Amino acid sequence: VVQLAAFSRTHGIPLVPRGKSTSGYGGVLPVKGGLVVDFAWMNKVLAVDPEAMTVTVQPGVIWTRLDSELEKQGLALRTYPSSAPSSTVGGWLAQGGVGFGAYEFGAFCDNVVSCRVVLPSGEVRTFGSEALDLVSDAEGITGLITEVVLKVRPAEEEAVWGARFTTAKGLLLALQSIRQAGLPL
């Protein structure tokens, strides 16, 4: 990826990162020309750290595959997108997102410890804490994401529930009661 960034810079060719293209916004279209950089081949789970409750992955890892790997160690994702069967970790970080588990654990960016990015200059930089805002929801403008460290949680049995409210106030009161009781949602 560093060599590709150097080639791009030398020849003035724009690079457009691509995960699995599950977003409906057309962000992987090189509308001004250039090369689409497909990260599907960078799809490994690099390390699981049960003590730190983190997992390190390459950007092309699909969420359901990651969840299966974590399950083997008694761990689970804290949050994941509705497109989990086909979307990638790097793509969701680049796109920015709020998904399943976000009520309890926050937006995806809040669950990322750090990410490694190849900048257009070819420099490799690790972004963490508040600097993640420069990568999350930037759709690859900052650089090409090559590694993501994210928080995980102990696996536990989950249940899917549905609720219907006739008023917004009823929904608000229910959510406040759930929050005050400290129930996971």
Secondary structure, 3 states (H helix, E strand, C coil): CHHHHHHHHHHCCCEEEECCCCCCCCCCCCCCCCEEEEHHHCCCEEEEECCCCEEEECCCCEHHHHHHHHHCCCEEECCECCCCCCCEHHHHHHHCCCCECHHHHCCHHHHEEEEEEECCCCCEEEEEHHHHHHCCCCCCCCCEEEEEEEEEEECCCCCCCCCCCCCHHHHHHHHHHHHHHCCCC
